[in-house]
């Protein structure tokens, strides 16, 4: 006769797995709250240009900046003409990539913790990235001096893809090392 819920070690392992999944899910929710709280901040609260001005007074560049320029979401960015705008733009887009890479990895990892198939985990993680990023952009349109752009959702999706690819790659390398 077997006891309901399995033997001691098996039950312990199952309980640990359940708690681990809830912790992973909690991390996902906390990360989403952080993303959305940043979306609600005004441009002035997130502006790094004053810091860049102070830094540039301490560090003197001994060469002329190249004439790199492009348009993104209807705004012109030029390294030579407006270097602080240019650097801040790169910083913001890099932050988008990083924040959504972390979100995708958290979602992917929590689903893998439940032993969901890899392809399903990837699809669901990226679907959630697009949903959360879309809500993020929606929230931004109500923040003072912030702009909302569908292009940023694309940047966020690229960040999610890169995050999952890097995570899977690292796991594969670590798995080979242990065999």
C-alpha positions as CSV (number, residue, x, y, z in Angstrom):
1,X,0.0,0.0,0.0
2,X,1.5,3.4,-1.0
3,X,0.9,6.5,0.9
4,X,-0.9,9.4,-0.8
5,X,1.5,12.0,-2.2
6,X,4.5,9.7,-2.6
7,X,7.4,8.8,-0.3
8,X,9.2,11.3,1.9
9,X,12.1,12.1,-0.5
10,X,9.8,12.2,-3.5
11,X,7.3,14.5,-1.8
12,X,10.2,16.8,-0.6
13,X,11.4,17.0,-4.2
14,X,7.9,17.8,-5.5
15,X,7.3,20.4,-2.8
16,X,10.7,22.0,-3.5
17,X,9.9,22.2,-7.2
18,X,6.5,23.8,-6.5
19,X,8.0,26.4,-4.2
20,X,10.7,27.1,-6.8
21,X,8.1,27.6,-9.5
22,X,6.2,30.1,-7.3
23,X,9.4,32.0,-6.6
24,X,10.2,32.1,-10.3
25,X,6.7,33.4,-11.0
26,X,7.1,36.0,-8.3
27,X,10.3,37.2,-9.8
28,X,8.5,37.6,-13.2
29,X,5.8,39.7,-11.5
30,X,8.3,41.8,-9.6
31,X,10.2,42.5,-12.9
32,X,7.0,43.5,-14.7
33,X,6.2,45.9,-11.9
34,X,9.7,47.4,-12.1
35,X,9.3,47.8,-15.9
36,X,5.9,49.5,-15.6
37,X,7.0,51.7,-12.8
38,X,9.9,53.0,-15.0
39,X,7.3,53.6,-17.7
40,X,5.4,55.9,-15.5
41,X,8.4,58.1,-14.8
42,X,8.7,61.3,-16.6
43,X,11.5,62.0,-19.1
44,X,13.1,64.4,-16.6
45,X,13.3,61.6,-14.0
46,X,15.1,59.3,-16.4
47,X,17.2,61.9,-18.3
48,X,20.9,61.1,-18.1
49,X,22.1,64.1,-20.1
50,X,23.0,66.2,-17.0
51,X,25.2,63.3,-15.8
52,X,26.7,63.1,-19.3
53,X,27.5,66.9,-19.3
54,X,29.3,66.5,-15.9
55,X,31.2,63.5,-17.1
56,X,32.3,65.2,-20.3
57,X,33.8,68.1,-18.3
58,X,36.0,65.6,-16.5
59,X,36.9,63.5,-19.5
60,X,38.2,65.4,-22.5
61,X,37.8,63.7,-25.9
62,X,40.9,64.5,-27.9
63,X,39.3,63.8,-31.3
64,X,36.5,65.0,-33.4
65,X,33.4,62.9,-33.3
66,X,32.4,61.1,-36.5
67,X,29.3,62.2,-38.4
68,X,27.0,59.3,-37.4
69,X,23.3,60.1,-37.8
70,X,20.0,58.3,-38.2
71,X,16.3,58.7,-37.8
72,X,14.4,56.6,-35.3
73,X,10.6,56.9,-34.9
74,X,10.6,60.3,-36.6
75,X,13.4,61.8,-34.5
76,X,16.8,62.6,-36.0
77,X,19.9,61.6,-33.9
78,X,23.4,63.0,-34.8
79,X,26.6,62.1,-32.9
80,X,28.4,65.1,-34.2
81,X,25.6,67.8,-33.8
82,X,23.9,66.5,-30.6
83,X,26.2,64.0,-28.9
84,X,24.3,63.9,-25.6
85,X,21.0,63.1,-27.3
86,X,22.8,60.5,-29.3
87,X,24.4,58.8,-26.3
88,X,21.2,59.0,-24.3
89,X,19.3,57.4,-27.1
90,X,21.8,54.5,-27.3
91,X,21.7,54.1,-23.5
92,X,17.8,54.0,-23.5
93,X,17.7,51.4,-26.3
94,X,20.3,49.3,-24.6
95,X,18.3,49.5,-21.5
96,X,15.2,48.3,-23.5
97,X,17.2,45.3,-24.8
98,X,18.6,44.4,-21.3
99,X,15.3,44.8,-19.4
100,X,13.3,42.7,-21.8
101,X,16.1,40.1,-22.2
102,X,15.9,39.6,-18.4
103,X,12.0,39.4,-18.6
104,X,12.2,36.8,-21.3
105,X,14.7,34.7,-19.4
106,X,12.7,34.9,-16.3
107,X,9.5,33.7,-18.1
108,X,11.4,31.1,-20.1
109,X,13.1,29.8,-17.0
110,X,9.9,29.6,-14.9
111,X,8.2,27.7,-17.7
112,X,11.1,25.3,-18.1
113,X,11.0,24.8,-14.3
114,X,7.5,23.3,-14.9
115,X,9.1,21.1,-17.6
116,X,7.2,22.8,-20.5
117,X,8.7,22.0,-23.9
118,X,11.5,24.3,-25.0
119,X,9.7,25.6,-28.1
120,X,6.6,26.3,-26.1
121,X,8.6,28.2,-23.5
122,X,10.3,30.3,-26.1
123,X,7.0,31.1,-27.9
124,X,5.2,32.0,-24.6
125,X,8.1,34.0,-23.3
126,X,8.3,36.1,-26.5
127,X,4.5,36.5,-26.6
128,X,4.6,37.8,-23.1
129,X,7.4,40.1,-24.0
130,X,5.4,41.6,-26.8
131,X,2.3,42.0,-24.5
132,X,4.2,43.6,-21.6
133,X,6.2,45.8,-24.0
134,X,3.0,47.0,-25.6
135,X,1.4,47.8,-22.3
136,X,4.7,49.5,-21.4
137,X,4.5,51.8,-24.4
138,X,0.8,52.5,-23.7
139,X,1.7,53.6,-20.2
140,X,4.5,55.8,-21.5
141,X,2.2,57.9,-23.5
142,X,0.7,59.3,-20.3
143,X,4.1,60.2,-18.8
144,X,5.3,63.8,-19.2
145,X,7.6,64.3,-22.1
146,X,7.7,60.6,-23.0
147,X,6.9,59.2,-26.4
148,X,5.3,55.9,-27.2
149,X,6.6,53.9,-30.2
150,X,5.8,50.6,-31.8
151,X,9.4,50.5,-32.8
152,X,10.3,50.1,-29.1
153,X,8.2,47.0,-28.9
154,X,10.3,45.6,-31.7
155,X,13.5,46.5,-29.8
156,X,12.1,44.8,-26.7
157,X,11.3,41.7,-28.7
158,X,14.8,41.6,-30.1
159,X,16.0,41.9,-26.4
160,X,13.8,39.0,-25.5
161,X,15.1,36.9,-28.3
162,X,18.7,37.7,-27.4
163,X,18.2,37.0,-23.8
164,X,16.7,33.6,-24.4
165,X,19.4,32.7,-27.0
166,X,22.2,33.7,-24.6
167,X,20.5,31.8,-21.7
168,X,20.1,28.7,-23.7
169,X,23.7,29.0,-25.1
170,X,25.1,29.4,-21.6
171,X,23.1,26.4,-20.3
172,X,24.3,24.3,-23.2
173,X,27.9,25.2,-22.6
174,X,27.6,24.6,-18.8
175,X,25.9,21.3,-19.6
176,X,28.8,20.1,-21.8
177,X,31.3,21.1,-19.2
178,X,29.6,18.9,-16.6
179,X,29.5,15.8,-18.8
